[in-house]
């Protein structure tokens, strides 16, 4: 068994990218917490799914036999899954880089015209980027570094902190070095 790995960090820190790379390397499924947290919509990320239905859905996937990789934050609503984690990986990158990635992702996802002034997605994009910018200094009122650090400190199993601007390949190698085997 290679393990059941949870990867979290701020939006734009590379959690989904690393999780997909690890799942591909291990030949196991990748699950993204956003798929459970948000109701399907067009555009996406408009309506939050109630806690119990998201837990039912995620439980159906995480309780299957075999390895998996889960990306995204499940702090508080997903604490019931903590006993399943063989390894938790926390990613942190400098805010400037993270925000640049997020701005580029917004353009790729919705188009420059849609998120630009007067565009249909402008207000939502601005609000999201402002929310994301508050991660490093935010308190308990938003998903923040403080919340993640507090949550990580409660975990009974191993936590790997990967901080800085490393490549996906370097982060993948770091995870593979500490991933439980057997």
The 8 nearest C-alpha neighbors of each residue, nearest first, counted from 0:
[[1, 181, 2, 180, 66, 65, 179, 3],
 [2, 0, 180, 179, 66, 178, 181, 25],
 [3, 1, 66, 0, 85, 4, 179, 178],
 [2, 4, 67, 66, 85, 84, 68, 86],
 [3, 5, 68, 86, 87, 84, 85, 2],
 [4, 6, 69, 87, 70, 68, 88, 86],
 [7, 5, 88, 70, 14, 87, 89, 69],
 [8, 6, 71, 89, 72, 14, 70, 90],
 [7, 9, 90, 89, 12, 91, 14, 10],
 [10, 8, 12, 11, 134, 91, 7, 143],
 [9, 11, 12, 131, 8, 101, 97, 13],
 [10, 12, 97, 101, 13, 100, 9, 98],
 [13, 11, 9, 10, 97, 92, 14, 91],
 [14, 12, 16, 11, 15, 17, 90, 10],
 [15, 13, 17, 16, 7, 6, 70, 12],
 [14, 16, 18, 17, 70, 13, 19, 71],
 [15, 17, 13, 19, 18, 14, 20, 167],
 [18, 16, 20, 14, 19, 15, 167, 13],
 [17, 19, 15, 21, 20, 16, 70, 14],
 [18, 20, 22, 16, 17, 21, 15, 23],
 [21, 19, 17, 23, 18, 22, 24, 16],
 [22, 20, 24, 18, 23, 19, 25, 17],
 [21, 23, 27, 25, 19, 24, 20, 29],
 [22, 24, 26, 20, 21, 25, 19, 27],
 [23, 25, 21, 22, 26, 20, 27, 19],
 [26, 24, 22, 27, 23, 21, 1, 66],
 [27, 25, 23, 24, 22, 28, 21, 66],
 [26, 28, 22, 67, 25, 66, 23, 29],
 [29, 27, 67, 22, 68, 30, 26, 66],
 [28, 30, 68, 22, 69, 67, 19, 18],
 [29, 31, 69, 68, 70, 28, 32, 67],
 [30, 32, 70, 33, 34, 69, 71, 29],
 [33, 31, 71, 34, 35, 70, 36, 72],
 [34, 32, 36, 35, 31, 37, 71, 44],
 [35, 33, 32, 31, 36, 37, 38, 30],
 [34, 36, 53, 33, 32, 37, 57, 56],
 [37, 35, 33, 48, 34, 47, 32, 53],
 [38, 36, 47, 48, 33, 35, 44, 46],
 [37, 39, 48, 46, 47, 40, 36, 44],
 [38, 40, 37, 43, 41, 44, 46, 34],
 [41, 39, 43, 42, 38, 45, 44, 46],
 [42, 40, 43, 39, 45, 44, 38, 46],
 [41, 43, 40, 44, 45, 109, 39, 120],
 [42, 44, 40, 41, 45, 39, 37, 38],
 [45, 43, 37, 46, 42, 40, 38, 47],
 [44, 46, 43, 40, 47, 42, 37, 38],
 [47, 45, 38, 37, 44, 48, 40, 39],
 [48, 46, 37, 38, 36, 49, 45, 44],
 [47, 49, 38, 37, 36, 53, 50, 46],
 [50, 48, 51, 52, 47, 53, 36, 37],
 [51, 49, 53, 52, 54, 48, 76, 36],
 [50, 52, 54, 53, 49, 55, 48, 56],
 [53, 51, 55, 54, 50, 49, 56, 48],
 [54, 52, 35, 56, 50, 55, 51, 57],
 [55, 53, 51, 57, 52, 56, 58, 50],
 [56, 54, 52, 58, 53, 57, 51, 59],
 [55, 57, 53, 59, 54, 58, 52, 35],
 [56, 58, 54, 60, 59, 55, 61, 53],
 [59, 57, 61, 55, 60, 56, 62, 54],
 [58, 60, 56, 57, 62, 61, 55, 63],
 [59, 61, 57, 58, 62, 63, 56, 30],
 [62, 60, 58, 63, 59, 57, 67, 83],
 [61, 63, 60, 58, 59, 64, 83, 57],
 [64, 62, 61, 60, 65, 59, 58, 66],
 [65, 63, 62, 66, 61, 67, 60, 3],
 [66, 64, 63, 67, 0, 27, 2, 3],
 [65, 67, 3, 2, 27, 1, 0, 64],
 [68, 66, 28, 3, 27, 29, 4, 69],
 [67, 69, 29, 4, 3, 5, 22, 18],
 [70, 68, 5, 30, 31, 29, 6, 4],
 [71, 69, 6, 31, 15, 14, 7, 5],
 [72, 70, 7, 32, 31, 6, 73, 14],
 [71, 73, 7, 74, 32, 70, 8, 6],
 [72, 74, 77, 76, 75, 71, 32, 78],
 [75, 73, 72, 77, 76, 78, 150, 147],
 [74, 76, 78, 77, 73, 150, 79, 72],
 [77, 75, 78, 74, 73, 50, 79, 54],
 [78, 76, 73, 79, 75, 80, 74, 54],
 [77, 79, 75, 80, 81, 76, 74, 73],
 [78, 80, 77, 81, 82, 76, 75, 83],
 [81, 79, 78, 83, 82, 77, 84, 58],
 [80, 82, 83, 78, 84, 79, 154, 77],
 [83, 81, 80, 84, 79, 85, 155, 156],
 [84, 82, 81, 80, 85, 3, 61, 62],
 [85, 83, 3, 86, 81, 82, 4, 5],
 [84, 86, 3, 2, 4, 83, 156, 179],
 [87, 85, 4, 157, 84, 158, 5, 88],
 [86, 88, 5, 158, 4, 6, 159, 157],
 [89, 87, 6, 159, 158, 160, 5, 7],
 [88, 90, 160, 7, 8, 6, 161, 159],
 [91, 89, 8, 161, 162, 12, 160, 7],
 [90, 92, 162, 12, 8, 163, 161, 89],
 [91, 93, 163, 164, 12, 162, 94, 97],
 [94, 92, 95, 96, 97, 163, 91, 164],
 [93, 95, 97, 96, 98, 92, 132, 135],
 [96, 94, 98, 97, 93, 99, 92, 100],
 [97, 95, 99, 94, 98, 93, 100, 92],
 [96, 98, 94, 11, 100, 99, 95, 12],
 [97, 99, 101, 95, 100, 96, 94, 102],
 [100, 98, 96, 102, 101, 97, 95, 103],
 [101, 99, 97, 103, 98, 102, 11, 104],
 [100, 102, 104, 98, 103, 99, 11, 105],
 [103, 101, 105, 99, 104, 100, 98, 106],
 [102, 104, 100, 106, 101, 105, 107, 99],
 [105, 103, 101, 107, 106, 102, 108, 100],
 [104, 106, 108, 102, 103, 107, 109, 101],
 [107, 105, 110, 111, 103, 104, 109, 108],
 [108, 106, 104, 105, 110, 109, 103, 111],
 [107, 109, 105, 106, 104, 110, 103, 111],
 [110, 108, 106, 107, 105, 113, 114, 111],
 [111, 109, 106, 113, 112, 107, 108, 114],
 [110, 112, 106, 114, 113, 115, 109, 107],
 [111, 113, 115, 110, 114, 118, 116, 109],
 [114, 112, 118, 120, 119, 110, 111, 115],
 [115, 113, 121, 120, 118, 111, 112, 124],
 [114, 116, 112, 118, 121, 113, 111, 117],
 [117, 115, 118, 121, 114, 112, 113, 122],
 [116, 118, 115, 121, 119, 113, 114, 112],
 [119, 117, 113, 121, 115, 114, 116, 120],
 [118, 120, 113, 121, 117, 114, 122, 112],
 [121, 119, 114, 113, 123, 118, 122, 124],
 [122, 120, 114, 118, 124, 115, 123, 119],
 [121, 123, 125, 124, 120, 126, 114, 119],
 [124, 122, 126, 120, 125, 121, 127, 114],
 [123, 125, 127, 121, 126, 122, 120, 114],
 [124, 126, 122, 128, 127, 123, 121, 129],
 [127, 125, 123, 129, 124, 128, 122, 130],
 [128, 126, 130, 124, 129, 125, 123, 131],
 [127, 129, 131, 125, 130, 126, 132, 124],
 [128, 130, 132, 126, 127, 131, 125, 133],
 [131, 129, 127, 128, 133, 132, 126, 134],
 [130, 132, 128, 133, 129, 134, 127, 10],
 [133, 131, 129, 130, 134, 128, 98, 94],
 [132, 134, 137, 131, 130, 136, 135, 129],
 [135, 133, 143, 137, 132, 131, 136, 144],
 [136, 134, 144, 137, 133, 143, 132, 94],
 [135, 137, 134, 133, 138, 144, 143, 145],
 [138, 136, 133, 134, 143, 135, 141, 139],
 [137, 139, 140, 145, 143, 141, 136, 146],
 [138, 140, 141, 146, 137, 143, 145, 142],
 [139, 141, 138, 142, 137, 143, 146, 145],
 [142, 140, 139, 143, 138, 137, 134, 130],
 [143, 141, 146, 134, 140, 144, 139, 147],
 [142, 144, 134, 146, 145, 137, 141, 135],
 [143, 145, 147, 135, 146, 134, 148, 137],
 [144, 146, 148, 143, 147, 149, 138, 137],
 [147, 145, 149, 143, 144, 148, 150, 139],
 [146, 148, 144, 150, 145, 149, 151, 143],
 [149, 147, 151, 145, 150, 146, 144, 152],
 [148, 150, 146, 152, 147, 151, 145, 153],
 [151, 149, 147, 152, 153, 148, 146, 74],
 [150, 152, 148, 153, 154, 149, 147, 158],
 [151, 153, 149, 150, 154, 148, 155, 147],
 [154, 152, 150, 151, 155, 149, 148, 156],
 [155, 153, 151, 156, 152, 150, 81, 157],
 [154, 156, 153, 157, 82, 81, 152, 158],
 [157, 155, 154, 158, 86, 85, 84, 87],
 [156, 158, 86, 87, 159, 155, 85, 154],
 [159, 157, 87, 88, 86, 160, 156, 89],
 [160, 158, 88, 89, 87, 161, 157, 86],
 [159, 161, 89, 88, 162, 90, 158, 91],
 [162, 160, 90, 89, 159, 91, 163, 170],
 [163, 161, 91, 92, 90, 160, 164, 165],
 [164, 162, 92, 165, 91, 93, 161, 90],
 [163, 165, 92, 166, 162, 93, 96, 91],
 [166, 164, 163, 169, 170, 167, 162, 168],
 [167, 165, 169, 168, 170, 164, 171, 17],
 [166, 168, 170, 169, 171, 17, 165, 16],
 [167, 169, 171, 166, 170, 172, 165, 20],
 [170, 168, 172, 166, 171, 167, 165, 173],
 [171, 169, 173, 167, 172, 168, 174, 166],
 [170, 172, 168, 174, 173, 169, 167, 175],
 [173, 171, 175, 169, 170, 174, 168, 176],
 [174, 172, 170, 176, 171, 175, 169, 177],
 [175, 173, 171, 176, 172, 177, 178, 170],
 [174, 176, 172, 178, 177, 173, 171, 21],
 [175, 177, 173, 174, 178, 172, 179, 171],
 [178, 176, 175, 174, 179, 173, 159, 86],
 [179, 177, 175, 176, 174, 180, 1, 86],
 [178, 180, 1, 177, 2, 181, 85, 86],
 [181, 179, 1, 0, 178, 2, 177, 175],
 [180, 0, 179, 1, 2, 178, 85, 66]]
